[in-house]
Amino acid sequence: MSASAGLGALTVGDVVAERSIHLTRESLVRYAGASGDFNPIHYRDDVAARVGLPGVLAHGMLTMGLSIETLVPWLGDSGRIVEYGVRFTRPVVVDADSGADVSVVATVGVVDDETARIDLTVTAADTTVLGKAQVRVRTA
């Protein structure tokens, strides 16, 4: 469904947007520079291993931001986003050679007179990485 079809014609269960994002270690370094989050667990294997992590992790806020950005082309205006929340359930491990692929599927969960709740299913390596990822958007 496109934004031009109107956000008022939504049905629970509709998939309104989806995409796959490939993350690399370069992606993490660029995000660190933009966000100011230079925690070495996001770019150094030795530090990640020392603190017991399965590998270098994507920043949680990067994963969250990429996920919500999936909706913007469909919405046509990011100003329609009223509320957004997630629960971080699993980290996105970004391999030095192969990187990581994050998949986002946005499905209509609830529709009322003025808003809709869009449920995001966000996975990496066949594992849900954001739980209860929900976006409330204005439909009118």
Secondary structure, DSSP 8 states (H G I E B T S, - for coil): --GGG-GGG--TT-EEEEEEEEE-HHHHHHHHHHH----GGGT-HHHHHHTT-SS-B--HHHHHHHHHHTTHHHHS-GGGEEEEEEEE-S--B-BTTTBEEEEEEEEEEEE-SSEEEEEEEEEETTEEEEEEEEEEEE--
